[in-house]
């Protein structure tokens, strides 16, 4: 399985970014997928997850991003997206996507998000 993250960049506080993750080599639709982030000197943490349910999906968020980030999935395209609004300097990190409900796939290279004025 290959995971490729994209969409990061430098943004001012209060700005927005949309991250995308493309997965290949697996049947994507039945997996719980998530976005993780790792800031310098810190552990990698789960910030949002999206689970497939009948008729749609169920999402969960870390308290630190609740109300600002929105995770979504496109099973037909094998993609998971993360819309990030009202960004704060503490959101600065490398962002990764991966499976949440089982053994992790090999981690991709991630995408750097830097929030700074």
MIRO-625686 format. One record per residue: z, y, x of N, C-alpha, C, O, CB in turn; residue number from 1. Coordinates in steps of 0.02 Angstrom, whole numbers, plus 50000, padded with zeros to 5 digits. Each point is the difference from the previous one (the first is absolute). Last residue first. Glycine has a CB too. Example, Ala and Ser with C-alpha at 12.3 -4.5 7.8 and 13.67 -1.06 7.14 Angstrom:
ZAVEX   n_up  n_north  n_east  ca_up  ca_north  ca_east   c_up  c_north  c_east   o_up  o_north  o_east  cb_up  cb_north  cb_east   nr
ZAVEX  50354    49888   50642  50003     50059    50042  50037    50055   49961  50008    50055   50025  49884     49913    50034    2
ZAVEX  50104    49746   49956  50000     50059    49955  50000    50060   50045  50033    49999   50052  50029     49942    49853    1
// end
This chain:
ZAVEX   n_up  n_north  n_east  ca_up  ca_north  ca_east   c_up  c_north  c_east   o_up  o_north  o_east  cb_up  cb_north  cb_east   nr
ZAVEX  50542    51697   50157  49970     50066    49991  49977    50027   50068  49973    50056   50003  50099     49966    49896  117
ZAVEX  49953    49713   50005  50026     50053    50043  49965    50065   49985  49941    50001   49981  50086     49915    50108  116
ZAVEX  49969    49802   49875  50014     50056    49955  50035    50054   50041  50057    49992   50020  49951     49932    49877  115
ZAVEX  49834    49840   50141  50042     50050    50031  50006    50060   49953  49950    50030   49980  50016     49933    50136  114
ZAVEX  49948    49761   49900  50010     50058    49956  50049    50046   50034  50055    49981   50018  49922     49951    49877  113
ZAVEX  49853    49845   50176  50052     50049    50016  50000    50056   49948  49948    50029   49985  50041     49944    50138  112
ZAVEX  49943    49757   49861  49970     50067    49999  50055    50052   50007  50050    49997   49964  49853     49962    49964  111
ZAVEX  50051    49755   50136  50035     50054    49965  49960    50064   50002  49948    50006   50032  50159     49940    49997  110
ZAVEX  49840    49825   50051  50017     50052    50050  50039    50057   49969  50028    50042   50035  49870     49928    50028  109
ZAVEX  50125    49784   49831  49944     50039    50023  50023    50053   50048  50057    50000   50023  49885     49980    49870  108
ZAVEX  50178    49775   50062  50002     50071    49986  49937    50034   50026  49974    49983   50054  50151     50016    49951  107
ZAVEX  49902    49744   49905  49999     50038    50063  49995    50074   49983  49960    50021   49957  49984     49883    50105  106
ZAVEX  50164    49970   49744  49938     49990    50037  50007    50036   50067  50048    50038   50011  49884     49953    49882  105
ZAVEX  50287    49919   49975  49954     50055    50013  49936    49975   50031  50000    49952   50038  50097     50125    49976  104
ZAVEX  50057    49776   49815  49991     50015    50072  49949    50055   50011  49947    50000   49969  50083     49882    50058  103
ZAVEX  50056    50140   49736  49996     49940    50040  49994    50018   50073  50008    50058   50019  49940     49880    49885  102
ZAVEX  50048    50223   49913  50030     49942    49966  49996    49935   50040  50008    49946   49971  49964     50109    49923  101
ZAVEX  49933    50166   50169  50071     50008    49990  50034    49936   49977  50059    49989   50015  49920     50130    49958  100
ZAVEX  49786    49969   50179  50027     49960    49945  50075    50009   49997  50033    50008   50051  49873     49909    49961   99
ZAVEX  49958    50282   50095  50007     49929    50012  50026    49967   49937  50018    50033   49951  50004     49986    50171   98
ZAVEX  49903    50237   50015  50004     49960    49939  50008    49927   50019  49980    49979   50055  49948     50104    49881   97
ZAVEX  50139    50167   50190  49967     49935    50001  50001    49970   49929  50044    50016   49960  49989     49966    50162   96
ZAVEX  50012    50265   50034  50002     49965    49937  49957    49937   50003  49944    50001   50026  50075     50107    49914   95
ZAVEX  50126    50073   50230  49940     49960    49994  50007    49956   49938  50051    49967   49990  49930     50033    50137   94
ZAVEX  50137    50245   49887  50006     49930    50021  49931    49969   50005  49950    50030   49980  50164     49961    49966   93
ZAVEX  50027    50232   49934  49961     49987    50060  50013    49930   50026  50058    49982   50013  49944     50140    50015   92
ZAVEX  50110    49993   49789  49951     49949    49983  49955    49982   50060  49959    49954   49996  50043     50087    49886   91
ZAVEX  50164    50136   50118  50030     49933    50009  49955    49943   49977  50017    49942   50010  50094     50111    49976   90
ZAVEX  49828    50180   49985  49999     49980    50071  50029    49930   50011  49977    49964   50045  50033     50156    49986   89
ZAVEX  49884    49920   49731  50055     50031    50038  49995    49979   50073  49970    49949   50015  50104     50052    49882   88
ZAVEX  49759    50014   49859  50021     49968    50063  50051    50042   50036  49999    50062   49999  49889     49885    50009   87
ZAVEX  49993    50043   49760  50062     50035    50020  50028    49972   50064  50060    49985   50005  49964     50039    49875   86
ZAVEX  49814    49803   50028  50003     50071    49983  50066    50029   50023  50047    49964   50016  49878     50017    49885   85
ZAVEX  49903    49788   50125  50062     50032    50023  49996    50074   49986  49957    50035   50027  50059     49877    50063   84
ZAVEX  49867    49833   49845  49993     50072    49991  50067    50032   50017  50051    49984   49969  49858     50003    49942   83
ZAVEX  49971    49771   50148  50063     50035    49994  49986    50074   49997  49979    50031   50049  50082     49878    50014   82
ZAVEX  49807    49828   49900  50001     50070    50017  50070    50029   49993  50041    49974   49962  49839     50036    50001   81
ZAVEX  49968    49744   50070  50062     50030    49977  50002    50072   50024  49985    50014   50058  50076     49873    49944   80
ZAVEX  49739    49901   49958  50027     50060    50031  50066    50020   49967  50011    49989   49941  49873     50048    50087   79
ZAVEX  49922    49794   49927  50050     49979    50048  50031    50060   50037  50005    50000   50061  49934     49891    49952   78
ZAVEX  49900    50107   49800  49980     50023    50066  50048    49977   50054  49991    50017   50059  49956     50082    49887   77
ZAVEX  50089    49845   49827  49929     49985    50008  49977    50019   50070  49955    49968   50028  50027     50050    49850   76
ZAVEX  50239    50034   50049  49991     49930    50019  49927    49982   50012  49984    49958   50041  50118     50015    49893   75
ZAVEX  50047    50249   50086  49934     49985    49971  49984    49929   50022  49975    49988   50055  49985     50135    49945   74
ZAVEX  50278    50044   49979  49960     49947    50029  49934    49994   49962  49996    50014   49941  50108     49925    50095   73
ZAVEX  50121    50247   50025  49953     49970    49952  49960    49946   50035  49997    49998   50062  49997     50109    49870   72
ZAVEX  50234    50083   50089  49962     49944    50027  49956    49971   49945  50019    49998   49941  50072     49976    50143   71
ZAVEX  50039    50273   49972  49976     49954    49949  49957    49946   50033  49951    50016   50034  50051     50076    49879   70
ZAVEX  50201    50118   50145  49948     49952    50021  49980    49957   49941  50041    49984   49957  50003     50015    50162   69
ZAVEX  50122    50166   49849  49952     50035    50043  49941    49955   50019  49944    50024   50008  50148     50046    50037   68
ZAVEX  50098    49858   49822  49979     50063    49969  49949    50038   50040  49971    50048   49975  50139     49956    49973   67
ZAVEX  50037    49831   50188  49992     49995    49927  49984    50068   49971  50032    50050   50016  50049     49854    49981   66
ZAVEX  49974    50034   50236  49931     50020    49982  49989    50000   49925  49946    50020   49976  50014     49934    50132   65
ZAVEX  50250    49984   49999  49979     50058    50039  49930    50025   49980  49983    50057   50016  50087     49901    50078   64
ZAVEX  50035    49841   49817  50027     50062    49972  49973    50062   50034  49992    50052   49969  50111     49885    50001   63
ZAVEX  49745    49845   50022  50062     50018    50033  50024    50067   49971  49960    50042   49980  50007     49896    50126   62
ZAVEX  49879    49905   49742  50000     50050    50052  50069    50006   50032  50051    49991   49967  49858     50071    49974   61
ZAVEX  49909    49774   49888  50067     50017    50022  49997    50047   50059  49953    49996   50040  50091     49893    49918   60
ZAVEX  49789    49998   49821  50012     50034    50064  50074    50011   50012  50040    50006   49954  49849     50050    50034   59
ZAVEX  49918    49782   49866  50068     50027    50000  50013    50029   50069  49986    49968   50050  50054     49949    49864   58
ZAVEX  49726    50026   49922  50038     49990    50061  50069    50032   49992  50010    50043   49958  49884     49955    50112   57
ZAVEX  49907    49894   49753  50008     50059    50043  50038    49984   50063  49987    49949   50032  50011     50120    49867   56
ZAVEX  49944    49774   49920  49977     50063    49970  50009    50061   50044  49985    50055   49979  50042     49896    49915   55
ZAVEX  50117    49844   50168  49948     49994    49949  49984    50068   49970  50044    50034   49974  49994     49849    50001   54
ZAVEX  50045    50124   50271  50028     49972    49939  49945    49998   49948  49948    50032   50007  50169     50010    50019   53
ZAVEX  49926    50003   50260  49955     49987    49944  50039    49971   49942  50037    49952   50008  49867     50031    50071   52
ZAVEX  50196    50190   50110  49994     49929    49982  49952    49991   49942  50000    50041   49953  50118     49939    50088   51
ZAVEX  49959    50205   50168  49965     49992    49937  49988    49926   49987  49970    49965   50041  49975     50149    49971   50
ZAVEX  50217    50077   50150  49968     49935    49989  49967    49999   49931  50020    50036   49955  50063     49907    50121   49
ZAVEX  50037    50231   50134  49973     49991    49933  49968    49931   49995  49972    49975   50049  50009     50149    49939   48
ZAVEX  50145    49948   50205  50007     50061    49960  49973    49991   49929  50023    50035   49955  49968     50031    50150   47
ZAVEX  50115    49787   50123  49957     49997    49942  50010    50063   49958  50057    50018   49984  49947     49855    50016   46
ZAVEX  50036    50109   50275  50030     49996    49933  49947    49998   49946  49946    50029   50006  50154     50033    50037   45
ZAVEX  49951    49906   50243  49950     50004    49949  50032    49988   49932  50033    49950   49990  49878     50012    50091   44
ZAVEX  50232    50143   50126  49971     49939    49976  49946    50013   49947  49998    50054   49970  50110     49887    50054   43
ZAVEX  49948    50239   50175  50030     49971    49940  49965    49935   49981  49945    49985   50024  50088     50130    49937   42
ZAVEX  49904    50042   50219  50069     49980    50012  50035    49968   49941  50060    49986   50004  49943     50103    50076   41
ZAVEX  49788    50049   49858  50018     49987    50069  50074    49983   50007  50044    50035   49975  49866     50042    50062   40
ZAVEX  49983    49863   49730  50006     50062    50038  50021    49984   50071  50028    49946   50012  50002     50119    49883   39
ZAVEX  49845    49795   49898  50043     49996    50058  49998    50065   50038  49947    50020   50026  50035     49856    49982   38
ZAVEX  49954    49997   49732  49992     50052    50050  50051    49991   50055  50055    49974   49991  49901     50105    49922   37
ZAVEX  49901    49787   49863  50057     50006    50044  49989    50060   50045  49944    50024   50008  50079     49851    49988   36
ZAVEX  49876    50011   49758  49991     50046    50056  50067    50007   50036  50052    50009   49969  49856     50054    49970   35
ZAVEX  49990    49721   49904  50041     50058    50009  49977    50045   50057  49960    49979   50043  50134     49956    49912   34
ZAVEX  49853    49839   49854  49983     50037    50060  50043    50063   50005  50023    50026   49950  49859     49929    50045   33
ZAVEX  50097    49788   49880  50037     50063    49997  49987    50035   50066  50015    49973   50054  50076     49981    49868   32
ZAVEX  49735    49864   49966  50051     50016    50049  50036    50065   49982  49970    50046   49971  49963     49894    50116   31
ZAVEX  49871    49949   49807  50063     49971    49979  50058    50019   50045  50057    49978   49989  49880     49929    49963   30
ZAVEX  49825    50163   50083  50024     50020    49934  50068    49975   49980  50032    50031   49957  49853     49973    50014   29
ZAVEX  49971    49957   50235  50046     50056    49999  50038    50007   49935  50057    50022   49999  49868     50035    50080   28
ZAVEX  49958    49756   50087  49996     50016    49929  50056    50049   49984  50058    49982   50001  49890     49905    49970   27
ZAVEX  49940    50101   50277  50050     49970    49956  49983    50017   49928  49964    50048   49986  50124     49959    50104   26
ZAVEX  49794    50077   50107  50019     49934    50021  50052    49967   49957  50028    49948   50019  49944     50088    50092   25
ZAVEX  50015    50233   49912  49946     49951    50000  50028    49933   50022  50049    49996   50037  49865     50094    49987   24
ZAVEX  50161    50180   49888  50020     49933    50021  49940    49954   49996  49962    50002   49951  50156     50017    50010   23
ZAVEX  49949    50262   50055  49950     49950    49981  50021    49933   50029  50014    49995   50060  49895     50093    49936   22
ZAVEX  50209    50163   49938  50006     49938    50039  49949    49951   49973  50000    49984   49940  50123     50036    50083   21
ZAVEX  49943    50268   49974  49966     49941    49973  50010    49941   50047  50004    50009   50061  49911     50064    49881   20
ZAVEX  50195    50193   49989  49989     49946    50047  49966    49942   49965  50010    49989   49940  50090     50046    50126   19
ZAVEX  49933    50243   49900  49988     49937    49965  49982    49948   50052  49950    50005   50035  50011     50054    49860   18
ZAVEX  50180    50197   50091  49954     49954    50033  49992    49938   49957  50044    49982   49961  49988     50062    50154   17
ZAVEX  50077    50234   49878  49986     49933    49974  49952    49962   50045  49960    50029   50036  50059     50013    49848   16
ZAVEX  50178    50181   50134  49932     49977    49991  49994    49929   49976  50050    49967   49984  49919     50111    50105   15
ZAVEX  50233    50047   49975  49978     50014    49932  49930    49976   49986  49978    50001   49942  50095     50095    50060   14
ZAVEX  49984    49952   50249  50049     49982    49948  49977    50023   49931  49976    50056   49992  50116     49951    50094   13
ZAVEX  49711    49950   50083  50058     50045    49996  50050    49975   49948  49981    49965   49953  49946     50132    50082   12
ZAVEX  49903    49744   50112  50003     50039    49938  50063    50043   50002  50050    49982   50030  49887     49928    49905   11
ZAVEX  49892    49900   50211  50050     50054    50007  49998    50043   49937  49946    50023   49980  50043     49977    50148   10
ZAVEX  49940    49733   49872  49981     50062    50032  50058    50047   50006  50058    49982   49988  49828     50004    49968    9
ZAVEX  50002    49758   49925  50053     50041    50027  49974    50064   50031  49939    50011   50003  50127     49887    50017    8
ZAVEX  49804    49914   49883  50017     50057    49958  50055    50044   50025  50015    50052   49970  49949     49880    49939    7
ZAVEX  49991    49787   50118  49965     50062    50016  50027    50056   49956  50036    49989   49951  49860     49947    50083    6
ZAVEX  50130    49776   50051  50027     50060    49967  49961    50062   50021  49975    50003   50057  50139     49944    49938    5
ZAVEX  49854    49771   49994  49977     50061    50033  50023    50060   49959  49978    50010   49944  49922     49929    50105    4
ZAVEX  50134    49774   49990  50021     50059    49963  49979    50061   50039  50015    50006   50060  50083     49932    49888    3
ZAVEX  49843    49779   50036  49997     50062    50038  50018    50058   49953  49974    50005   49944  49938     49948    50134    2
ZAVEX  50116    49759   49947  50000     50059    49958  50000    50062   50044  50038    50005   50049  50023     49933    49859    1
// end
